[in-house]
Amino acid sequence: MTGKLPLADGETSRTACARALLRSAVDEESGEVLSQAVLAQRIGWCADLVAGMASGLLAERWNAGDVEVLASGQDPGGRKLPSNAWMALRRLGWTVTAPAGVRVNDRIVRMAQEQAGRALRSPRWRADLTAGVLATWPADPRQRTAQEWEQVRKAVPGGEHLPSSMIKSRTRQAARFLAVNGRLPVDVFELEGVPRV
């Protein structure tokens, strides 16, 4: 049984969030009421813990092969990956690691996996765009000829409908990389680097 509403073809679901003000909390072991300052400190520590765990997984999996595996939507056995990022990562066997000496419950692990999984699902489109721009690098990156525009649009999936500003922006980003490193980047993963969490 699932708690998800059935969707018709062409429909999609969205998850919404609401802000809430936490004013107090109770320590589960001692029953002590925590002040706002202590509560804020503990929430900050937990957020840092989740960010550190997600960053470790991102650094390990931020490459074309792993992003392609996740973007394929199937696990090695051919089964469809779950829509929740944390569940998809678990199905693939991609785990996060807590710092030495820190024991975390599964809810914290799921938060880190969800954060990392969403970040790993996002670069597929940018990778295709970057690959198309790099494969059809213009003679003058500041001014493409009509033929160069046609070439880059053919090289990018869905490029015929892509706004020129997106291609120009990615070209400028690659040109900055070229100016600093003396060569073009290999792919979007080298161009952008591992995202910060």
C-alpha positions as CSV (number, residue, x, y, z in Angstrom):
1,M,0.0,0.0,0.0
2,T,1.2,3.5,-0.8
3,G,0.3,6.9,0.5
4,K,0.7,8.5,-2.9
5,L,-2.3,9.7,-4.9
6,P,-2.7,8.0,-8.3
7,L,-1.8,10.4,-11.1
8,A,-3.2,10.4,-14.6
9,D,-0.9,10.6,-17.7
10,G,0.7,14.0,-17.9
11,E,0.1,14.8,-14.2
12,T,2.9,15.3,-11.7
13,S,2.9,15.8,-7.9
14,R,4.7,18.5,-6.0
15,T,5.8,18.5,-2.4
16,A,5.2,21.8,-0.5
17,C,6.9,23.0,2.7
18,A,5.7,25.3,5.4
19,R,7.8,27.4,7.7
20,A,7.4,26.7,11.4
21,L,8.8,28.4,14.5
22,L,10.3,26.1,17.1
23,R,10.2,27.6,20.5
24,S,11.1,24.8,22.8
25,A,11.9,21.1,22.9
26,V,12.2,18.3,25.4
27,D,15.3,16.0,25.7
28,E,14.0,12.5,25.2
29,E,16.3,10.9,27.7
30,S,16.2,13.3,30.6
31,G,12.8,14.9,30.0
32,E,14.5,18.3,30.4
33,V,12.9,21.3,28.6
34,L,15.4,22.8,26.2
35,S,15.8,26.6,25.7
36,Q,15.6,28.2,22.3
37,A,19.3,28.7,22.3
38,V,20.1,25.0,23.0
39,L,17.4,23.9,20.5
40,A,19.0,26.2,17.8
41,Q,22.5,24.8,18.6
42,R,21.3,21.2,18.3
43,I,19.4,21.9,15.0
44,G,22.5,23.6,13.7
45,W,24.7,20.6,14.7
46,C,22.3,18.2,13.0
47,A,22.1,20.3,9.8
48,D,25.9,20.4,9.7
49,L,26.1,16.7,10.2
50,V,23.6,16.0,7.3
51,A,25.5,18.5,5.1
52,G,28.8,16.8,5.8
53,M,27.4,13.3,5.1
54,A,25.8,14.5,1.9
55,S,28.9,16.2,0.7
56,G,31.0,13.1,1.2
57,L,28.6,11.1,-1.0
58,L,28.5,13.8,-3.6
59,A,32.3,14.0,-3.8
60,E,32.4,10.2,-4.3
61,R,29.6,10.0,-6.9
62,W,30.1,13.4,-8.8
63,N,31.0,11.9,-12.2
64,A,29.4,11.1,-15.5
65,G,29.1,7.4,-15.0
66,D,27.3,7.5,-11.6
67,V,25.0,10.4,-12.7
68,E,24.1,8.4,-15.9
69,V,23.3,5.3,-13.7
70,L,20.9,7.4,-11.6
71,A,19.4,9.3,-14.6
72,S,18.7,6.0,-16.3
73,G,16.0,5.3,-13.8
74,Q,16.8,1.7,-13.4
75,D,18.9,-0.3,-11.0
76,P,21.4,-2.9,-12.2
77,G,18.7,-5.6,-12.2
78,G,16.5,-3.6,-14.5
79,R,13.9,-2.5,-11.9
80,K,12.6,1.0,-12.0
81,L,14.3,3.2,-9.3
82,P,12.0,4.8,-6.7
83,S,11.1,8.4,-7.1
84,N,12.4,9.4,-3.7
85,A,16.1,10.1,-4.1
86,W,17.1,8.4,-0.8
87,M,15.3,5.2,-1.8
88,A,16.9,5.3,-5.2
89,L,20.4,5.7,-3.7
90,R,19.8,2.8,-1.3
91,R,18.6,0.6,-4.2
92,L,21.9,1.4,-6.0
93,G,23.9,0.7,-2.8
94,W,25.2,4.3,-2.5
95,T,25.5,5.0,1.2
96,V,26.5,8.0,3.3
97,T,29.0,7.7,6.2
98,A,28.7,9.4,9.6
99,P,31.9,10.9,11.1
100,A,34.0,8.6,13.3
101,G,32.5,8.3,16.8
102,V,29.1,9.6,15.8
103,R,26.0,7.3,15.7
104,V,23.1,8.6,13.7
105,N,19.6,7.2,13.3
106,D,18.1,6.2,10.0
107,R,16.1,9.5,9.6
108,I,19.3,11.5,9.5
109,V,20.9,9.1,7.0
110,R,17.8,9.4,4.8
111,M,18.0,13.2,5.0
112,A,21.6,13.1,3.8
113,Q,20.8,10.6,1.0
114,E,17.9,12.7,-0.2
115,Q,20.0,15.8,-0.3
116,A,22.8,14.1,-2.2
117,G,20.4,12.2,-4.5
118,R,18.6,15.4,-5.6
119,A,21.9,17.1,-6.3
120,L,23.0,14.0,-8.3
121,R,19.8,13.9,-10.3
122,S,20.1,17.5,-11.4
123,P,23.3,17.7,-13.6
124,R,22.1,15.3,-16.4
125,W,20.6,18.1,-18.5
126,R,23.5,20.4,-17.8
127,A,25.9,17.6,-18.8
128,D,24.2,17.2,-22.2
129,L,24.2,20.9,-22.8
130,T,27.9,21.2,-21.8
131,A,28.9,18.3,-24.0
132,G,27.1,19.8,-27.0
133,V,28.8,23.2,-26.4
134,L,32.2,21.7,-26.0
135,A,31.8,19.3,-29.0
136,T,31.0,22.3,-31.3
137,W,33.4,24.9,-29.8
138,P,33.2,28.0,-32.0
139,A,36.2,29.8,-33.5
140,D,35.2,32.9,-31.6
141,P,33.3,32.0,-28.4
142,R,32.0,35.6,-28.1
143,Q,30.3,35.5,-31.5
144,R,29.0,32.3,-33.1
145,T,28.4,32.2,-36.8
146,A,25.0,31.0,-38.1
147,Q,26.5,27.7,-39.0
148,E,28.1,27.3,-35.5
149,W,24.6,28.1,-34.0
150,E,23.1,25.4,-36.1
151,Q,25.8,22.9,-35.1
152,V,25.5,23.5,-31.4
153,R,21.7,23.2,-31.5
154,K,22.0,19.9,-33.3
155,A,24.6,18.6,-30.7
156,V,22.4,19.4,-27.7
157,P,19.3,17.2,-27.1
158,G,16.3,19.5,-27.6
159,G,18.7,22.2,-28.7
160,E,16.3,23.5,-31.4
161,H,14.0,24.8,-28.6
162,L,16.7,26.0,-26.2
163,P,17.0,29.7,-25.6
164,S,20.2,31.1,-27.0
165,S,21.0,32.7,-23.7
166,M,21.5,29.3,-22.1
167,I,24.0,28.2,-24.8
168,K,25.8,31.6,-24.5
169,S,25.9,31.3,-20.7
170,R,27.4,27.8,-20.8
171,T,29.9,29.0,-23.5
172,R,31.0,31.9,-21.3
173,Q,31.5,29.5,-18.4
174,A,33.7,27.2,-20.5
175,A,35.6,30.2,-21.9
176,R,36.4,31.3,-18.3
177,F,37.7,27.7,-17.6
178,L,39.8,27.9,-20.8
179,A,41.3,31.2,-19.8
180,V,42.3,29.9,-16.3
181,N,43.4,26.4,-17.2
182,G,44.6,26.8,-20.8
183,R,42.3,24.0,-22.1
184,L,38.6,23.3,-22.3
185,P,37.0,21.2,-19.5
186,V,36.3,17.6,-20.1
187,D,32.7,17.7,-19.0
188,V,30.3,19.5,-16.8
189,F,31.7,17.7,-13.7
190,E,35.1,19.3,-14.2
191,L,33.5,22.6,-15.3
192,E,31.3,23.0,-12.2
193,G,33.1,20.9,-9.6
194,V,31.3,19.1,-6.8
195,P,28.3,21.2,-5.6
196,R,28.2,22.6,-2.1
197,V,25.5,21.3,0.2
